[in-house]
Amino acid sequence: MNPVRIILSLVPLVAYGLLSRFLVPGWAALICAVLALLVVLTDLRGGIKLVPLTGAVMLSGLAVIGFVVSPDAYPFLEAYAHGIAVLLVGLVILATASTAPFTAAYAKQSVPEQYWTSPTFLSTNRRISTAWGLAVTAIGVAHLIAGAITASGASLPIIEALLNWGVEIWVIIHAYIYTQRTAAAAGHDSSTATTA
C-alpha cells in the first residue's frame, strides 16, 4: 500500500484550509470540492475511495452554505468550517474502519485479489484505517482550537500556526510511518505474502 495516495486524498481539505484564508467561504469550498471530485475520478482503480468522496461531499456542502449565508456569517465559517470538515471526515473514517476500512481500496491496487478476504489483509487495513481516522480527527480538533483562538480575537500566531500546520504535519508523518510499518509487518506473514 502506498500511503502517499492516502495523503493525496486529503489534499482538497488541506487546499481548503489555505484558500479559505484568501477567498470568500463559498468559492474556497467550491474550488476544493471540484478538486476533491477530480481526485475521486482520477483514482478509480480499486473502487471509489471513501476519503476523497467524503471530502467532496463535505466541501460541496460548505460551498452551498458559503453561498447562501449572509456575509455576517463569514467570520464563523472562516474560523470553524475547515476544522469541522476535517473532523467529520476523520469521524467517518473511524466509523467505517472496523467494517469497511478505507485503506483496503488502496491496498487492493497492489495486493493480489486472492488475499483481499484474508484475515491478515482485513486486520491490517482495519488498524491502518483506524490510525488514519485518529490522525484526521486530531487534525480537525487542532483546526477547531485554532479557529476558536482566531474567533476570540486573540493574537497568538505561533500557537495558531502550530495548531494548523504543526499538528497536521506531525500527525500525517506518524500516520505515514505507521502505515509503512504495519503493511510491511503484514507482508512478512508467510501465509499471506504481500497482504498490504
C-alpha positions as CSV (number, residue, x, y, z in Angstrom):
1,M,0.0,0.0,0.0
2,N,1.3,3.4,-0.9
3,P,0.5,5.9,1.9
4,V,1.2,8.8,-0.5
5,R,-2.1,8.0,-2.2
6,I,-3.9,8.4,1.1
7,I,-2.2,11.7,1.7
8,L,-3.1,12.9,-1.8
9,S,-6.7,12.1,-1.0
10,L,-6.5,14.7,1.8
11,V,-5.1,17.4,-0.4
12,P,-8.5,19.0,-1.2
13,L,-9.1,19.5,2.6
14,V,-5.6,21.0,3.0
15,A,-6.2,23.3,0.0
16,Y,-9.5,24.4,1.6
17,G,-7.6,25.4,4.7
18,L,-5.3,27.6,2.5
19,L,-7.9,29.0,0.1
20,S,-10.4,29.9,2.9
21,R,-7.9,32.4,4.1
22,F,-8.0,34.3,0.8
23,L,-11.4,33.7,-0.8
24,V,-14.9,34.0,0.5
25,P,-16.1,30.7,2.0
26,G,-18.4,29.6,-0.8
27,W,-15.7,30.0,-3.5
28,A,-13.0,28.4,-1.5
29,A,-15.2,25.4,-0.8
30,L,-16.4,25.1,-4.3
31,I,-12.9,25.1,-5.8
32,C,-11.8,22.5,-3.3
33,A,-15.0,20.4,-3.9
34,V,-14.1,20.3,-7.6
35,L,-10.5,19.3,-6.7
36,A,-11.9,16.5,-4.5
37,L,-14.1,15.3,-7.2
38,L,-11.1,15.2,-9.6
39,V,-9.2,13.2,-7.0
40,V,-12.2,10.7,-6.9
41,L,-12.3,10.5,-10.7
42,T,-8.6,10.1,-11.3
43,D,-8.2,7.3,-8.7
44,L,-11.0,4.9,-9.5
45,R,-8.7,1.8,-9.7
46,G,-9.7,-0.4,-6.8
47,G,-13.1,1.4,-6.5
48,I,-14.3,4.8,-5.3
49,K,-12.2,5.9,-2.4
50,L,-14.0,7.0,0.8
51,V,-11.8,9.9,1.9
52,P,-11.9,12.0,-1.3
53,L,-15.6,11.2,-1.8
54,T,-16.4,12.2,1.8
55,G,-14.2,15.3,1.3
56,A,-16.1,16.2,-1.9
57,V,-19.4,15.9,-0.1
58,M,-18.3,18.0,2.9
59,L,-16.8,20.6,0.7
60,S,-19.8,20.7,-1.6
61,G,-22.0,21.3,1.5
62,L,-19.7,24.0,2.7
63,A,-19.9,25.6,-0.8
64,V,-23.7,25.7,-0.6
65,I,-23.6,27.1,2.9
66,G,-21.0,29.7,1.9
67,F,-23.1,30.9,-0.9
68,V,-26.4,31.1,0.9
69,V,-25.4,32.6,4.3
70,S,-25.1,36.3,4.8
71,P,-21.7,37.8,4.9
72,D,-22.2,38.3,8.6
73,A,-21.6,34.5,8.9
74,Y,-18.3,34.6,7.1
75,P,-16.1,35.1,10.2
76,F,-17.7,31.9,11.8
77,L,-17.1,29.9,8.6
78,E,-13.6,31.2,8.2
79,A,-12.8,30.2,11.8
80,Y,-14.6,26.9,12.1
81,A,-15.6,25.4,8.7
82,H,-12.2,23.9,7.9
83,G,-11.9,22.2,11.3
84,I,-15.5,20.9,11.1
85,A,-15.0,19.4,7.6
86,V,-11.7,17.7,8.6
87,L,-13.2,16.5,11.9
88,L,-16.2,15.0,10.1
89,V,-14.0,13.2,7.5
90,G,-12.0,11.8,10.4
91,L,-15.1,10.6,12.2
92,V,-16.4,8.9,9.0
93,I,-13.1,7.1,8.7
94,L,-13.3,5.9,12.3
95,A,-16.9,4.9,12.0
96,T,-16.1,2.7,8.9
97,A,-12.7,1.4,10.0
98,S,-13.9,-1.8,11.6
99,T,-16.4,-2.8,8.9
100,A,-15.2,-1.2,5.6
101,P,-11.6,0.2,6.2
102,F,-11.0,2.8,3.6
103,T,-7.4,1.8,3.1
104,A,-8.4,-1.6,1.7
105,A,-9.3,0.2,-1.6
106,Y,-5.7,1.4,-1.8
107,A,-4.2,-1.9,-0.7
108,K,-6.2,-3.7,-3.4
109,Q,-4.2,-1.8,-6.0
110,S,-1.0,-3.7,-5.1
111,V,-2.3,-6.9,-3.4
112,P,-3.4,-10.0,-5.4
113,E,-7.2,-10.5,-5.3
114,Q,-6.8,-13.9,-3.6
115,Y,-5.7,-12.1,-0.4
116,W,-8.5,-9.5,-0.2
117,T,-10.6,-11.5,2.2
118,S,-7.8,-12.9,4.3
119,P,-7.8,-12.2,8.0
120,T,-4.4,-10.6,7.8
121,F,-5.4,-8.2,4.9
122,L,-8.6,-7.2,6.7
123,S,-7.0,-6.8,10.1
124,T,-4.1,-4.8,8.7
125,N,-6.4,-2.4,6.9
126,R,-8.6,-2.0,10.0
127,R,-5.6,-1.0,12.0
128,I,-4.3,1.4,9.4
129,S,-7.7,2.9,8.7
130,T,-8.2,3.5,12.4
131,A,-4.8,5.2,12.7
132,W,-5.7,7.5,9.8
133,G,-9.1,8.1,11.3
134,L,-7.5,9.1,14.6
135,A,-4.9,11.3,12.7
136,V,-7.5,13.1,10.7
137,T,-9.8,13.6,13.7
138,A,-6.8,15.0,15.7
139,I,-6.1,17.4,12.8
140,G,-9.8,18.5,12.8
141,V,-9.7,19.2,16.6
142,A,-6.5,21.2,16.2
143,H,-8.0,23.3,13.5
144,L,-11.1,23.9,15.6
145,I,-9.0,25.0,18.5
146,A,-7.0,27.3,16.2
147,G,-10.4,28.6,14.9
148,A,-11.6,29.4,18.4
149,I,-8.4,31.4,19.0
150,T,-8.9,33.3,15.8
151,A,-12.6,33.9,16.6
152,S,-11.8,35.1,20.1
153,G,-9.7,37.9,18.6
154,A,-6.5,36.8,20.5
155,S,-3.3,37.4,18.6
156,L,-1.4,34.1,19.0
157,P,0.0,33.5,15.6
158,I,2.7,31.0,16.7
159,I,0.1,28.9,18.6
160,E,-2.3,29.1,15.6
161,A,0.4,28.0,13.2
162,L,1.4,25.1,15.4
163,L,-2.3,24.0,15.6
164,N,-3.0,24.5,11.9
165,W,0.2,23.2,10.4
166,G,2.5,21.7,13.1
167,V,-0.1,19.2,14.3
168,E,-1.1,18.4,10.7
169,I,2.4,17.7,9.6
170,W,3.4,15.8,12.7
171,V,0.3,13.6,12.7
172,I,0.5,12.8,8.9
173,I,4.1,11.9,9.2
174,H,3.3,9.5,12.0
175,A,0.3,8.0,10.2
176,Y,2.5,7.5,7.2
177,I,5.2,5.7,9.2
178,Y,2.6,3.6,11.0
179,T,1.1,2.6,7.6
180,Q,4.5,1.6,6.2
181,R,5.4,-0.4,9.3
182,T,2.1,-2.1,9.6
183,A,1.9,-3.0,5.9
184,A,5.5,-4.3,6.0
185,A,4.8,-6.4,9.1
186,A,1.7,-7.9,7.4
187,G,3.8,-8.6,4.3
188,H,6.2,-10.8,6.3
189,D,3.4,-13.2,7.3
190,S,4.4,-16.3,5.4
191,S,0.8,-17.3,4.8
192,T,-0.3,-14.1,3.1
193,A,2.9,-12.9,1.4
194,T,2.2,-9.2,0.4
195,T,-1.2,-8.6,2.0
196,A,-1.0,-4.8,2.4
